Amino acid sequence: MIKQFYVFLLIGMIFFSLKVAAQEVIIKKRNVEKEAFYNKSSTYNSFESRSSAKEKYHHCVKYNFLPFFIGEFPVGYEYKVSPFITIETGLGITTNNYMDQILYATDDFYSTDLNSSLSLSHNAMLKVFPEGNAFNNGIYIGVDYAYRPFSKIIKQDGFNQKATKLFVDIGLVLGYQVRTSERILLDFYVGVSQRHITWDRLSMNYIIDPVTGDLIVGIDINPMEYPTLGVLLGFKLSYLFRFSN
């Protein structure tokens, strides 16, 4: 039985080799006027064609949907250095940190008397793909850096002042990528970070003006900073492209 299996395997390999060899077509075209021959050799292999189509992209733009819940809207760019390594950078806009507001709902920093201000965020990530399948289906390990400021506008005595709560994360993530088509890539990741928070914490004091009887709001800013642990989550939609054919 084993010998029959090896014979069948050998016949299959020979058949496959003949089939691949038959895919190479040589076309000879004769030019009657110049009495010359032109040789053109073309080899078509559907598997190699699909493989090369996937490997020809080294750039992609991406958008991370999950930071929406903390009031950030980031757009990123990723470059494939090799099948094992990619580098990602990004910029974003922050408004109000809704998740943090739930945790600190009674804090004056999230008072309804204050307006959120647009701020710029940035991030970077180094990804390592153990199986050498960057930009294809597979897992990766990443080192993530994120800088996210969330600001409030304080209006006092005819001028505006800004108070900010800044989150700086350096963390480790585990991710998985899914290649849904030639140019579309889905990216999921989860991780933990060492988070450093710098916070212009506010104290609002309500007093009555003894002369006018108007209610006056006094705001004190108390800077503070402290380390903590952070949770990193992401769901990114990527579009692959290349600069030249």
Beta strands, then each sheet from edge to edge (+ up, - down):
strand 1: 24-31
strand 2: 36-43
strand 3: 59-64
strand 4: 72-82
strand 5: 85-94
strand 6: 115-117
strand 7: 119-128
strand 8: 138-156
strand 9: 159-179
strand 10: 184-208
strand 11: 215-241
sheet 1: 1+ 2-
sheet 2: 6+ 8- 7+ 5- 4+ 3- 11+ 10- 9+
end
